[in-house]
Amino acid sequence: MSSQDKVVENLTKTIEMMANELTLLREQVAYLTQKLYGKSSEKRPQMEGQLSLFGQEELPEEDSDLPS
């Protein structure tokens, strides 16, 4: 086997290793992107009597809260 054949073989192995690593990294990016921007598991049903910060429910106005 000539030295050029050895170099080609080494380069081929290196390319295969890098391609495998690239595939793994792309899978990691897809997984982390899904975790970051995907559906949130923090959605919980609203408890009775608890006011919603962003909901459409409004606090009842009291006479003492109104400006004079």
GILINLIN-V323598 format. One record per backbone hydrogen bond with DSSP energy under -1.0 kcal/mol. CO is the residue of the C=O (numbers start at 1). NH is the residue of the N-H. If there is no record, write none. Layout:
CO:NH
CO:NH
This chain:
2:6
3:7
4:8
5:9
6:10
7:11
8:12
9:13
10:14
11:15
12:16
13:17
14:18
15:19
16:20
17:21
18:22
19:23
20:24
21:25
22:26
23:27
24:28
25:29
26:30
27:31
28:32
29:33
30:34
31:35
32:36
33:37
34:38
47:50
62:65
